[in-house]
Amino acid sequence: QVTVDGIAKICAALDIRLTDFLSLDLSEEQALVRREARRTIYSCEGVIKYELLTSGRAKSIKALAVTLYPNANQGYARVCAPHTTDESGFVLEGEMVLAVAGSSGSFEHTLLSPGDTYYVYAGRRHALKCHGDSPCVSFWSYLSYPDFASVTPSQH
């Protein structure tokens, strides 16, 4: 019987984050993903939720819906490790603060509103947080490798 602890030990030995392993999309290839069929790949109750908008591991472009919730302490929801590919985000509703690390390592903070887009280059750490009293929903897309055996398994 496989346990989460056992999977965590395997991930540690392979230098793969547990959340990356659990978010692998090994499902059947589908062109259409209905709203109710979205797969949540990361969630922290009342803070952030990542939903995968594409299905199947052979897709070269992946898409995510990221929902940020207003939080009393207004800290950053999650600081992403540097990705191996570029990604682009588009704010659908609400506002977010996006912090992106510059070449010196310090973070530049940008307020994004509905309709704003942002491009994050590969290798740049970044973090998101909700700004204001209503949730922020954004759409992110990035290039994804079809076979996790040869590269990092997940962008997020």
C-alpha positions in Angstrom: 0.0 0.0 0.0 1.4 3.4 -1.0 1.3 6.2 1.5 1.8 10.0 1.2 4.8 9.6 3.4 6.2 7.0 1.0 5.6 9.2 -2.0 7.2 12.2 -0.2 10.4 10.1 0.4 10.5 9.1 -3.3 10.1 12.7 -4.3 12.8 13.8 -1.9 15.2 11.1 -3.4 14.4 12.3 -6.9 14.6 16.0 -5.9 10.9 16.6 -7.0 8.5 18.6 -4.9 5.5 16.5 -3.7 3.1 19.1 -5.1 4.7 18.8 -8.5 4.5 15.1 -8.4 0.8 15.1 -7.4 0.0 17.7 -10.0 1.2 15.5 -12.9 -1.4 15.3 -15.6 -1.5 11.7 -16.8 -5.1 11.8 -17.9 -6.4 11.0 -21.4 -5.9 13.7 -24.0 -8.9 16.0 -24.3 -9.4 19.1 -26.3 -12.3 20.3 -24.1 -12.2 20.6 -20.3 -15.6 21.6 -18.8 -15.6 24.0 -15.9 -16.8 21.2 -13.5 -14.1 18.9 -14.8 -11.2 21.2 -13.9 -8.5 19.5 -11.7 -7.4 21.5 -8.7 -3.6 21.0 -8.5 -2.9 23.2 -5.5 -5.1 24.8 -2.9 -4.7 26.6 0.3 -8.1 27.2 1.8 -9.1 30.9 1.7 -5.7 32.0 0.2 -5.1 30.5 -3.3 -6.4 27.8 -5.7 -4.7 26.6 -8.9 -6.9 24.8 -11.4 -5.6 23.0 -14.5 -7.5 24.2 -17.6 -5.9 21.7 -20.0 -6.0 17.9 -20.0 -3.4 15.3 -20.9 0.3 15.2 -20.6 1.2 15.6 -24.3 -0.1 19.2 -24.5 2.8 21.6 -25.3 0.9 24.5 -23.8 -0.6 24.3 -20.3 -3.2 26.7 -18.8 -4.1 27.5 -15.2 -6.8 29.4 -13.5 -5.4 31.0 -10.4 -7.9 32.3 -7.8 -6.5 34.5 -5.0 -8.7 35.2 -2.1 -8.7 38.3 0.2 -6.7 37.5 3.3 -6.5 39.4 6.6 -2.7 39.3 6.7 -2.3 39.9 3.0 0.9 37.9 2.7 2.0 36.4 -0.6 0.0 33.2 -1.3 3.0 31.3 -2.6 6.5 32.0 -3.9 7.1 30.0 -7.0 10.4 28.4 -7.7 12.0 29.5 -11.0 10.3 27.8 -13.9 12.1 26.3 -16.9 9.9 28.1 -19.4 8.4 31.6 -19.8 4.7 32.1 -18.8 2.1 34.7 -19.3 -0.8 35.8 -17.0 -4.0 37.7 -17.7 -6.2 39.1 -14.9 -9.9 38.3 -15.5 -11.4 39.9 -12.3 -10.2 41.5 -9.1 -6.7 42.8 -8.5 -3.4 41.2 -7.6 0.0 42.2 -6.6 2.7 40.3 -8.6 6.2 40.3 -7.2 8.9 39.2 -9.7 12.6 38.8 -8.7 15.0 40.8 -10.7 18.5 39.8 -11.7 19.8 41.2 -8.3 17.3 39.0 -6.4 15.2 41.8 -5.1 11.5 41.7 -5.9 9.6 44.3 -8.1 6.0 44.6 -7.1 3.3 45.4 -9.7 -0.4 46.0 -9.2 -2.5 44.2 -11.9 -6.2 45.0 -12.6 -8.7 43.3 -14.9 -7.5 43.2 -18.4 -3.8 43.6 -17.5 -1.3 41.0 -18.7 2.2 40.1 -17.5 5.0 38.1 -18.9 7.3 36.2 -16.5 10.6 35.0 -18.0 12.0 31.5 -17.3 14.2 31.4 -14.2 12.4 34.3 -12.4 11.0 33.6 -9.0 7.6 35.3 -8.5 4.8 35.5 -6.0 1.1 36.5 -6.1 -1.3 38.1 -3.6 -4.8 39.4 -3.7 -5.3 43.1 -3.6 -8.5 44.5 -2.2 -11.6 42.9 -0.7 -12.8 40.6 -3.6 -11.1 37.5 -5.1 -8.8 37.9 -8.0 -9.1 35.3 -10.9 -6.3 35.1 -13.5 -5.4 32.9 -16.4 -1.8 31.7 -16.9 -0.3 29.8 -19.7 3.1 28.2 -20.1 5.0 25.8 -22.3 5.1 22.3 -20.8 7.2 19.3 -21.6 5.2 16.3 -22.6 7.4 13.8 -20.7 8.3 14.5 -17.1 11.0 11.7 -17.1 13.5 14.0 -18.8 12.8 17.4 -17.2 11.1 19.0 -14.2 7.6 17.6 -14.0 5.6 20.7 -13.4 5.8 24.4 -13.8 3.9 25.0 -10.6 
